[in-house]
Amino acid sequence: MAKWTDRSWNSADGLKLHYRDYAGPHERPPILCISGLTRNARDFDAVADRCAGQWRVIAVDLRGRGLSDPDPAPANYAPTVYVADVMKLLDQLGIADAVFVGTSLGGLCTMLLAANDSERIAGALINDIGAEIDQAGIDRIGEYVGRDDRYASWDEAAAALADRNRDMFPDWQAQEWQQFVHRICREDQGQIRHDYDMAIAENFHRAAGKPQIDFWPYYRALEGRPVTILRGELSDLLSADTAERMASDFADVELVTVPGVGHAPSLDEPESLAALDRLLERVLAG
């Protein structure tokens, strides 16, 4: 596993936020990784293993996830706030632009950031999220987000999460489920629990009951940069039709479908890593 340094930055409203910093040359834009709704920086171990040393890799814990402070005001668990946090980190580090790797919520944040300041985007990999979001995936996520399940052991947690998610990853074996549970959970007073603030569910459920935001203008803010759309073949959040429309919407977009997985590809699949390699080549060529 690639080595990293744990670092932090302060949000505009005073939260201490965490990121993993994997060393790499400063002559290239870093790879900045943003995870999904209930996830954290550990989701990008495979990206770091692949790229660290040749590229600087920065994997952030959004507020309320991983080692970042929880927010006492749950209304702040919103994409616009996450984008402001990431922009502040870039400013603090003096980073002019980065290659963004955004999974699910992280992909939405990448689109919003592009609409706010497209010059910050050297390239983008949008992992299993689209300008339109399928209701089936929203409903599935709504069934578990905010449930503070506790498990007596890592094995019990892996078994429970395998039962819940097997439709998304039907080919995974015991090793993959163990890796999965260690990414998304933590040990707390002898129990295993999910590694996020349960209050993030409040905004999710509130938004789920309203008409969807039109993300097409935000997605189109990426035009002019190399973009890769990654879609899990079994995804219930990003339909094949939406992914194909996104890929044809403007130039320099590659669509890659990862076989046999749903929401979201874990980025250690050969197809995912090869797609990331090609994206980075396009960034350098540009």
C-alpha atoms as one frame of an Amber mdcrd trajectory, in Angstrom:
protein
   0.000   0.000   0.000   1.285   3.446  -0.921   2.411   5.554   2.025   0.661
   8.778   2.892   0.838  11.607   5.392  -2.255  12.549   7.366  -2.847  16.289
   7.056  -5.658  18.688   7.810  -7.141  22.017   6.824  -9.734  24.255   8.412
 -13.063  25.000   6.798 -14.349  28.552   6.641 -16.641  27.780   9.575 -13.881
  26.330  11.729 -14.082  22.562  11.263 -10.851  20.570  11.145 -10.961  18.490
   7.978  -8.648  15.612   7.110  -6.935  14.436   3.951  -4.405  11.806   3.000
  -1.461  13.266   1.124   0.506  10.856  -1.066   3.747  12.365  -2.333   4.337
  13.063  -5.991   5.909  15.636  -8.286   4.668  19.205  -8.077   5.194  19.787
 -11.797   1.961  17.939 -12.506  -1.494  18.757 -11.190  -2.313  16.471  -8.258
  -5.072  13.880  -8.326  -7.751  15.019  -5.906 -10.183  12.328  -4.788 -13.647
  12.944  -3.338 -15.719  10.044  -2.042 -19.412   9.208  -1.954 -22.134  10.080
   0.535 -21.179   7.743   3.379 -17.588   7.074   2.376 -14.138   8.454   3.059
 -10.549   8.782   1.837  -9.873   5.049   2.225 -11.943   4.434  -0.914  -9.007
   5.624  -3.005  -6.295   3.228  -1.826  -6.166   1.621  -5.279  -5.827   5.002
  -7.005  -2.950   5.905  -4.698  -1.285   2.519  -5.159  -1.473   3.032  -8.909
  -0.405   6.663  -9.126   1.429   7.869  -6.013   5.036   8.760  -6.711   4.294
   9.616 -10.337   1.439  11.904  -9.250   0.641  13.573  -5.977  -2.611  12.070
  -4.711  -4.846  13.907  -2.237  -7.817  11.970  -0.847 -10.138  14.057   1.298
 -12.540  13.164   4.066 -15.551  15.414   3.588 -16.895  16.969   6.770 -18.570
  14.356   8.920 -16.635  11.470   7.366 -13.533   9.574   8.408 -11.131  11.730
  10.416 -12.841  15.025   9.597 -14.899  16.808  12.240 -18.647  16.275  12.249
 -20.728  19.364  11.615 -22.954  20.499  14.499 -25.314  21.995  11.901 -26.521
  19.088   9.707 -27.890  21.536   7.130 -24.259  22.095   6.122 -24.006  18.546
   4.810 -24.621  19.835   1.313 -22.642  19.685  -1.956 -22.193  23.466  -2.136
 -20.553  23.420   1.296 -18.315  20.483   0.365 -17.192  22.358  -2.749 -16.340
  25.418  -0.675 -14.298  23.196   1.641 -12.369  21.683  -1.264 -11.757  25.097
  -2.826 -10.347  26.312   0.481  -7.987  23.327   0.579  -6.778  24.047  -2.955
  -6.187  27.685  -2.046  -4.372  26.735   1.152  -2.054  24.384  -0.747  -1.534
  26.809  -3.619  -2.915  24.304  -6.144  -4.039  25.956  -9.362  -5.741  22.884
 -10.824  -6.147  19.188 -10.173  -7.336  15.979 -11.784 -10.543  15.223  -9.919
 -11.643  11.674  -9.190 -15.151  11.855  -7.772 -17.283   8.882  -6.772 -21.043
   9.419  -6.612 -21.454  12.524  -4.381 -17.806  13.293  -5.161 -18.688  13.375
  -8.854 -21.512  15.830  -8.212 -19.079  17.983  -6.229 -16.665  17.884  -9.162
 -19.380  19.144 -11.523 -20.387  21.906  -9.113 -16.773  22.952  -8.676 -16.349
  23.095 -12.446 -19.365  25.393 -12.692 -17.868  27.601  -9.996 -14.302  27.705
 -11.372 -13.609  25.468 -14.367  -9.937  26.501 -14.428  -9.438  24.329 -11.352
 -10.210  21.194 -13.378  -7.290  19.657 -15.272  -9.338  16.536 -15.926 -12.130
  14.579 -14.269 -13.121  10.989 -13.651 -16.809  10.871 -12.694 -17.486   7.548
 -11.017 -21.027   6.216 -11.371 -23.019   9.420 -11.097 -24.653  11.467 -13.787
 -26.389  14.617 -14.816 -29.574  12.635 -14.136 -29.866  10.230 -11.208 -32.050
   7.126 -11.240 -34.703   7.056  -8.534 -34.104   3.366  -7.835 -30.613   4.121
  -6.571 -31.816   7.040  -4.470 -34.454   4.823  -2.887 -31.908   2.082  -2.139
 -29.493   4.506  -0.496 -32.368   5.988   1.492 -33.017   2.588   3.058 -29.684
   2.543   4.881 -28.186   6.039   5.128 -28.333   7.282   8.707 -28.833   3.824
  10.231 -26.274   3.545  13.022 -25.853  -0.208  12.780 -23.346  -1.747  15.192
 -21.550  -5.049  14.757 -19.718  -7.233  17.253 -16.811  -8.007  14.891 -15.360
  -7.237  11.495 -16.564 -10.625  10.254 -20.120  -9.886  11.376 -19.985  -6.477
   9.694 -18.655  -7.976   6.457 -21.426 -10.587   6.428 -24.148  -7.996   7.054
 -22.880  -5.615   4.391 -22.493  -8.464   1.917 -26.144  -9.373   2.462 -27.180
  -5.750   1.891 -25.026  -5.089  -1.178 -24.679  -8.438  -2.919 -26.892  -7.346
  -5.822 -24.383  -4.587  -6.576 -21.321  -6.857  -6.340 -22.476 -10.415  -7.102
 -19.001 -11.745  -7.871 -17.256 -10.525  -4.744 -15.763 -13.119  -2.436 -14.859
 -12.949   1.265 -11.664 -10.979   0.628 -13.476  -8.216  -1.275 -16.139  -7.892
   1.441 -13.441  -7.626   4.107 -11.732  -4.865   2.134 -15.085  -3.142   1.687
 -16.008  -3.175   5.361 -12.583  -1.902   6.438 -12.992   1.009   4.050 -16.392
   2.128   5.228 -16.395   1.205   8.928 -14.334   1.895  12.030 -13.918   0.331
  15.455 -15.530   2.240  18.312 -15.488   0.975  21.900 -15.293  -2.642  20.865
 -17.938  -2.375  18.170 -17.755  -1.920  14.421 -19.825   0.975  13.066 -20.096
   3.066   9.920 -17.489   5.800   9.670 -19.688   8.855   9.109 -21.939  11.219
  11.014 -25.460   9.794  10.868 -26.820  13.342  10.595 -25.827  13.472   6.931
 -29.036  11.521   6.301 -31.176  14.562   7.162 -30.328  16.539   4.036 -30.347
  13.397   1.895 -33.902  12.491   2.894 -35.027  16.095   2.574 -33.642  16.325
  -0.970 -35.006  12.900  -1.926 -38.518  14.195  -1.411 -38.106  17.091  -3.825
 -37.775  17.296  -7.630 -34.263  16.519  -8.791 -31.864  19.332  -9.573 -30.931
  19.569 -13.245 -27.230  18.741 -13.216 -26.731  19.029 -16.969 -25.471  22.653
 -16.776 -22.995  21.650 -14.073 -21.807  18.657 -16.051 -21.361  20.814 -19.167
 -19.062  23.097 -17.178 -16.481  20.317 -17.636 -16.431  20.865 -21.391 -12.940
  21.587 -22.667 -11.309  19.228 -20.172 -10.622  15.507 -20.590 -13.423  13.633
 -18.848 -13.969   9.945 -18.120 -17.391   8.625 -17.167 -17.108   5.384 -15.226
 -20.278   3.326 -14.884 -20.897   0.069 -13.102 -22.696  -2.322 -15.437 -25.278
  -3.071 -12.699 -25.606   0.502 -11.450 -29.024   1.599 -10.237 -27.938   5.245
  -9.916 -26.437   5.972 -13.349 -28.403   4.486 -16.236 -26.717   3.358 -19.429
 -28.839   5.870 -21.355 -27.760   8.834 -19.212 -24.114   7.742 -19.355 -24.236
   7.499 -23.158 -25.877  10.915 -23.429 -23.160  12.401 -21.226 -20.448  10.793
 -23.320 -21.853  12.264 -26.522 -22.672  15.692 -25.101 -19.262  17.232 -25.813
 -15.819  16.247 -27.070 -13.061  14.456 -25.145 -15.310  12.273 -23.012 -14.640
   8.552 -22.620 -17.338   6.249 -21.277 -16.134   3.072 -19.580 -18.503   0.408
 -18.269 -17.089  -1.789 -15.516 -18.580  -5.280 -15.901 -20.210  -7.178 -13.074
 -20.452  -4.347 -10.537 -23.100  -1.858  -9.519 -22.910   1.385  -7.593 -20.142
   2.205  -7.408 -17.007   0.711  -8.971 -14.368   0.462  -6.246 -11.626   1.766
  -8.583  -9.457  -1.304  -8.140 -11.004  -3.104 -11.119  -8.639  -3.472 -14.107
 -11.089  -1.543 -16.281 -11.222   1.333 -13.785  -7.456   1.578 -13.413  -6.906
   1.403 -17.162  -9.477   4.176 -17.640  -7.668   6.305 -15.053  -4.368   5.699
 -16.841  -5.852   6.874 -20.129  -7.347   9.960 -18.499  -3.994  10.932 -17.030
  -2.349  10.456 -20.422  -4.926  12.817 -21.932  -4.268  15.366 -19.190  -0.540
  15.291 -19.931  -1.133  15.453 -23.696  -3.333  18.517 -23.275
